[in-house]
Amino acid sequence: MVNAQYSYRNKLFWINKRIFDIVISLFLLPLFFTIGIMLLVFNLLFNPGRLFFIQKRMGKNCEFFFVIKFRTMSNVKEITRKYDDPIETNRITPLGGVLRKMRIDELPQILNVLKGDMSLIGPRPDYYLHALEYLENVEGYRERHTVRPGITGLSQIRLGYVETLEAISKKSTIDNYYIQNVGYIIELKIILNTILVIIRGMGK
């Protein structure tokens, strides 16, 4: 009986989480369109090139999907950075740096949320080719893909953006802790901490 009740509560949580994702994403759509229009103008001066950055990422059950973000880096034909190399900060444009600090570059991912590829809260999805390497080299990395990836998450607010295998291992540990302890309280804490990060301009 206890297990049945627990399963019911758990299922109800995930239903409510999906409803919350959809409602908040729909609420943010006008902001997304407004900022998108503004960036079409600002990009001409401070960030020449296309408006969006679309990249293949690893999602739930290790399946791939295409994430959409506002572009913050100069264009390249293909990514040559290896899975354990540091991020190419020299490619971040002046406007892109501002967008990253305020996490505005993540806003288009509400489209991924509405589509069902992502959640507002969950483990951050990694570049697919790098993620394939992490699957082979990082213990617990596969397990962090049992839920939808998120725009923000527990490991992201604790560690920020990480690249090295050691850091990816720490990220996986935190993400798996989130998955094992997911609930309304931890979701609320992540939301509040994400808002604080945005307000303080601590995004990298």
Helices and strands as residue ranges (DSSP letters): H 2-46, E 52-58, G 60-62, E 64-70, G 89-91, H 94-101, G 104-109, H 110-115, E 119-121, H 128-137, G 142-145, E 150-152, H 154-159, H 165-181, H 184-200
